[in-house]
Amino acid sequence: MRPPNDNSTDRQTSDEFNMTPMIDVVFLLIIFFLVSSHLARQEHRHAVTLSKSNSALQTSIGESIAIAIDHQNKVWIRGQQIDIPDLKNYLNGLHNPSSPAIRLRVDRQVGYAVVETVLQSLHDLGIRNVSIATLPQQPNT
C-alpha cells in the first residue's frame, strides 16, 4: 500500500495483498506431504501377511526402522534385501542413538527360528526398543 500524501486530490486507497509468500508456503507444504508420504510407503513396500493378535496396540511409526521378513524368509530393510548373516553389519551402520525403534513386520508363515535370529542380532547391537507389527484380531460374532 502506498502512504497517503498531503494532496487530497490524489487520494486513492488500495487494499492489495502480496500473494507470493502464501504461494511459497503452499508449495512447501505440497513438497513436505509428497516426501513424507513417500517415506511412509517405504515401510509397506514388501507385501507381508501379518499375524493377528488379541493384544495388538496402536503405536506411532515415528522414526522407527522397519524390518520386513517375507514368506520366503528374506529380510528387507528400506527396500533392500539383506542376508541374515550380514544383518548385524548392516544394522550397525544404520543404528545410532537417535534412531529409537525397530519395527518388525513378519509374515505369518515365517518360523520363529528366523525371527529369533533377527532378534538376537538386534540384542547383540544393544537395540532394545523393538516392536512386532500385528493385526488386531476380529472379535467372534
N, C-alpha and C positions, 0 to 999 in steps of 0.2 A: 504494500500500500504506500501511497505517496503521502508525505506530510502536508497538512493544509498550508496554503500560502496566505499571506495577508490580503491578497487581492480577492475580494468577494465575488468578482465577476467570473473567475476561472475556478470555481469550487466544484469539483466532481469527486464524489466518494466512490471508491472501488473496493469491493469485497472479493478479492481474488485470493485463492489459496494455491500454494505451490504443492503440486501433487507428486513431485519427484521423490521426496522422502518416503511417502506412503507406497509408491510403486516399488521402491527399493526394498522395503520391508516385506511386501507381498512376495517378491521374487526370492528373497532369502528364506521365507517360510516354506515356499514351494520346494526349494532345494533341500532344506532341512528334512521335510517329510519324505521326499524321494530317497534320500540317503538312509534315513532311519528305517524306512520300510524295507529297503534292500538288505540292511543288516539283520532285521528281524526275520526275513525269509531265509537267511543262510542256515539258521538252526533247523529248519524243516526241509532242507534241500534233498535229503535222502529219506525215502519213504520207509518208515518203521512202524510196525503194528504194535502199539504199546499194550502192556498188560493192564488189567483192571484191578482196582484196589478199593477196599472199603474205607481206608484211612487216607485217601488222596487229599492233599491240601493245596490250596491255591498259593502259588509263590510267584513273585515277580521275576522276570528273566534278568533284568538289570545288566550287570557286566559279567555275566557268567560265560564260561567257555563250554560250548555244547559238544559232547562226545556222543556220536551215534554208533551203535553196533547193529548191523543189519542181520537179516535171517541167514546170511552166508558166513556169519562170524567175522565180517570185515569191519574194521574200526575206521570211522570217518571223523575228522576234526577240521572244521572250517572248509568243508568241501574237498578235502584232500584225504586219500586213503593212506592209513598208517599201518604198518605191520606191527603186531603186538610186541615182538621183541624190541622194536625201535620206539615204542610208545614213551618210555621213560626219557629218552634223549629228546624226543620232540616236545614233550610237555615241559622238560627242564628249560628249554629255550623259550617257551611261552609263559611259564609261571613266574610271576613276580608278586610282591606283596600287595600291589594294588588290584590284582585280579582275585576277587573274593570267593568265587564259587565255581564249581564244576557241575554241570547238568548232564546226567547220563540219560540217553534215550535208547533203550534196549528193546529190540524186537522180542515179542513173546516166545518165539521159537528158539531163542538163544539159550544154551545151557548155562548153569551157574558157574561152571569152571571158567568160562570166558570172562564173565563179569567179575569173578574173583581175581583173575589175573590183572584186569584193569584197575580194580580197587586196590590191589596190592601195590601196583605201580604208583598210584596216587598217594598211598600211605607212605611209601618209601621216599617220595618227594616232599613229604610234610604237608600235603594238601589235605585239610580236614573238612572243609565245607563242601560236601558232595551231596547232591540230591538226585534221586532216580525218578524220572518222569513216568507217571502212570495216568490212566484214565479213571474217572470216578465210576464205581460200579453202579449200574442201574438197579434201583430197588425192585424187588419182585412184586408184581401187581396181579 
